[in-house]
Amino acid sequence: MTVERTGPPLFGTERETLRAFLEFHRATLAMKCEGLTEEQLKERSSPPSTLSLLALVRHLAEVERAWFRRVFDDNAAPMLWSEKEFDFQAAYDTTGASAEEAFAVWEAEVEHSRRIEREAGSLDLAGHQPRWGEDVSLRMVMLHMILEYGRHNGHADFLREGVDGTVGA
């Protein structure tokens, strides 16, 4: 699979720009994982940390669910690998995890998030964030997700370099 990544527009509406930056970061995560074996995806490049590229994919699938599905569709939707929201260690534990399953789940959650965003009449769409017990806007969620992916794509750069020496965008 070859990952195609398009840079965000230099000019665009607020929504187009947020959408494009989020898609850019989603594609960046996929690029960082591209061409690696399951064993390589599970490599922990900075012991004693349990973080690996596969752990990031699992974590970001949970983050997509927590910030889109659980906020705008179903506050009670169960997390994917964790007992509760933001239990990072459960997602990071890739013992017995399947890369194929993790990517399929991540892609399904991303598609669900895309649908929510596409169908929203406005970035002012309000949803309830169960962890905070407060309402948040779609705008805030999209910006949060851009920051979340940006931070973890920085980790992915470091992890990928440790796995096979690949560096770059």
C-alpha positions as CSV (number, residue, x, y, z in Angstrom):
1,M,0.0,0.0,0.0
2,T,1.4,3.4,-1.0
3,V,0.2,6.2,1.2
4,E,-0.7,9.4,-0.6
5,R,-0.3,12.6,1.4
6,T,-1.5,16.0,0.3
7,G,-0.3,19.2,2.0
8,P,-2.9,21.5,3.4
9,P,-4.0,24.5,1.2
10,L,-2.3,27.8,1.6
11,F,-5.7,29.5,1.3
12,G,-9.0,28.0,2.2
13,T,-12.0,28.3,4.5
14,E,-11.5,27.5,8.2
15,R,-13.2,24.1,7.7
16,E,-11.2,23.2,4.6
17,T,-8.0,24.1,6.4
18,L,-8.8,22.1,9.6
19,R,-9.9,19.1,7.5
20,A,-6.8,19.2,5.3
21,F,-4.4,19.5,8.3
22,L,-6.1,16.6,10.0
23,E,-6.0,14.5,6.9
24,F,-2.3,15.4,6.4
25,H,-1.5,14.2,9.9
26,R,-3.5,11.0,9.5
27,A,-1.6,10.3,6.3
28,T,1.7,11.1,8.0
29,L,1.0,8.4,10.6
30,A,0.3,5.8,7.9
31,M,3.4,6.9,6.0
32,K,5.6,6.3,9.1
33,C,4.3,2.8,9.3
34,E,4.4,2.0,5.6
35,G,6.5,-1.0,4.5
36,L,7.3,-2.4,8.0
37,T,6.6,-5.9,9.2
38,E,4.4,-6.6,12.2
39,E,7.5,-7.2,14.3
40,Q,9.0,-3.9,13.2
41,L,5.8,-2.1,14.0
42,K,5.9,-3.5,17.5
43,E,9.6,-2.5,18.2
44,R,10.0,-0.3,21.2
45,S,12.8,2.0,20.1
46,S,13.2,3.8,23.5
47,P,13.2,1.3,26.4
48,P,11.7,1.2,29.0
49,S,8.9,2.9,27.1
50,T,6.1,0.6,25.8
51,L,5.6,3.0,22.9
52,S,5.9,1.6,19.4
53,L,4.4,2.5,16.0
54,L,1.7,-0.1,16.4
55,A,0.9,1.3,19.8
56,L,0.5,4.7,18.3
57,V,-1.9,3.3,15.7
58,R,-4.0,1.6,18.4
59,H,-3.8,4.8,20.6
60,L,-4.9,7.1,17.8
61,A,-7.8,4.7,16.9
62,E,-9.0,5.1,20.5
63,V,-8.5,8.9,20.4
64,E,-10.5,9.1,17.2
65,R,-13.3,7.2,18.9
66,A,-13.1,9.2,22.1
67,W,-13.2,12.6,20.4
68,F,-15.6,12.0,17.5
69,R,-17.8,8.9,18.1
70,R,-18.2,9.3,21.9
71,V,-18.6,13.1,21.7
72,F,-21.0,13.5,18.8
73,D,-22.6,10.0,18.3
74,D,-22.7,7.8,21.3
75,N,-21.3,8.9,24.7
76,A,-21.5,5.3,25.9
77,A,-19.6,3.7,23.0
78,P,-17.0,1.4,24.5
79,M,-13.3,2.1,24.0
80,L,-11.5,-0.3,21.7
81,W,-8.8,-1.8,23.8
82,S,-9.1,0.1,27.1
83,E,-11.5,-0.3,30.0
84,K,-11.8,3.5,30.2
85,E,-11.0,6.6,28.1
86,F,-7.3,7.6,28.0
87,D,-5.9,4.4,29.5
88,F,-2.8,4.7,27.4
89,Q,-1.1,1.5,28.6
90,A,-4.0,-0.7,27.3
91,A,-3.6,0.6,23.8
92,Y,0.2,0.6,24.0
93,D,0.3,-3.1,25.0
94,T,0.8,-4.8,21.6
95,T,1.5,-8.2,23.1
96,G,-0.6,-10.5,20.9
97,A,-1.9,-7.5,18.9
98,S,-2.4,-7.8,15.2
99,A,-1.2,-5.0,12.9
100,E,-3.8,-5.9,10.4
101,E,-6.6,-5.6,13.0
102,A,-5.1,-2.3,14.5
103,F,-4.9,-0.7,11.1
104,A,-8.4,-1.9,10.1
105,V,-9.9,-0.5,13.4
106,W,-8.0,2.8,13.0
107,E,-9.2,3.2,9.4
108,A,-12.8,2.4,10.5
109,E,-12.6,5.0,13.3
110,V,-11.1,7.6,11.0
111,E,-13.9,7.0,8.4
112,H,-16.5,7.3,11.2
113,S,-14.9,10.6,12.3
114,R,-14.8,11.9,8.7
115,R,-18.5,11.1,8.3
116,I,-19.3,13.0,11.5
117,E,-17.4,16.0,10.2
118,R,-18.8,15.8,6.7
119,E,-22.4,15.7,8.0
120,A,-22.0,18.4,10.5
121,G,-23.8,21.6,9.4
122,S,-21.2,23.8,11.1
123,L,-17.9,23.7,13.1
124,D,-20.1,25.0,15.9
125,L,-21.8,21.6,16.2
126,A,-21.8,20.9,20.0
127,G,-21.1,17.5,21.4
128,H,-20.8,16.3,25.0
129,Q,-17.3,15.3,26.1
130,P,-18.0,12.6,28.8
131,R,-14.6,12.8,30.4
132,W,-14.9,16.5,31.1
133,G,-18.7,16.5,31.6
134,E,-19.0,19.6,29.3
135,D,-20.0,20.4,25.7
136,V,-17.3,21.0,23.1
137,S,-17.5,22.2,19.5
138,L,-16.5,20.3,16.4
139,R,-14.0,23.1,15.8
140,M,-12.3,22.4,19.1
141,V,-12.3,18.6,18.5
142,M,-10.7,19.0,15.1
143,L,-8.0,21.3,16.4
144,H,-7.4,19.0,19.3
145,M,-7.0,16.1,16.9
146,I,-4.5,18.0,14.7
147,L,-2.4,18.7,17.9
148,E,-2.8,15.0,19.0
149,Y,-1.6,13.7,15.7
150,G,1.2,16.3,15.4
151,R,2.6,15.3,18.8
152,H,2.4,11.6,18.1
153,N,3.8,11.9,14.5
154,G,6.8,13.4,16.2
155,H,7.1,10.2,18.3
156,A,6.5,8.2,15.0
157,D,9.5,10.0,13.4
158,F,11.7,8.9,16.3
159,L,10.3,5.4,16.4
160,R,10.7,4.8,12.7
161,E,14.3,6.0,12.7
162,G,15.0,3.6,15.5
163,V,13.4,0.7,13.6
164,D,15.1,1.0,10.2
165,G,16.9,4.3,10.0
166,T,14.3,6.0,7.8
167,V,14.0,9.7,8.5
168,G,12.1,12.6,6.9
169,A,8.7,14.0,6.3
